[in-house]
Amino acid sequence: MLRTNLTHVLSKDDHAKLLQENENVMICCGRMGPMCIPVYESMEELENEYTNIKFADMEFDTQDAEVIRNLPECSSFRGLPFVVYYKNGKVVKATSSIQSRDQITEILDENFEKVSV
């Protein structure tokens, strides 16, 4: 399990349930490496600002992470993490490699309506 404060997606079933129960989802599929940790940290901060989005992580090296690794949107990715944004269970954006908080926020604002607490 990844050492983050995010919701952990541990299986294909968890992934399916998360998408079924949440309209807006951001999943970061990676490791505890230098390209992934900044993304997890940004997600943990943004979780309080974007209350209408479910933020989660998934370990890249597990068998069940193929639900992310095998997405057509991720087929050309070479760098970790793979980050996938879902709306109503459909992929609306997918990115790879390190991303800044500003880059993530831009994607969230573009694809999901922000709801403040």
Steps between C-alpha positions, in 0.01 A plus 500: 500500500623848417588724794256782431191638670296440185238232447686184396372305199620148570316296237304509176186474712604804707562688175158409359325587828679837523390594147146379562459691827666829400424729207847660495814296571875558477722194540877519516654163413865490599765419755657688791758651266622853428263555207195369686530646851444864392181396322371316809584803716312735267202265498494489880493881510237532227269246663377770741446753222324275249245323718306373198798295376615170646881485513662155513825316440583157362828309507637476147667161546196302611325267257171686547657831392458374143161677512707821478810376314294348217276799431528619139561851636813370678642287217779743410601586857858425605540694826337454838256580638206434273224739606148442375204736539151350474158660466199270530729198462656623173856621453503875431877549531811293563854622565835351591812609682539767764241776510488819702205602711421769240496245218267273698274790596473605136382151404254485790355843414473407133322170558310534830290777648662622822281479808629688802431405860 
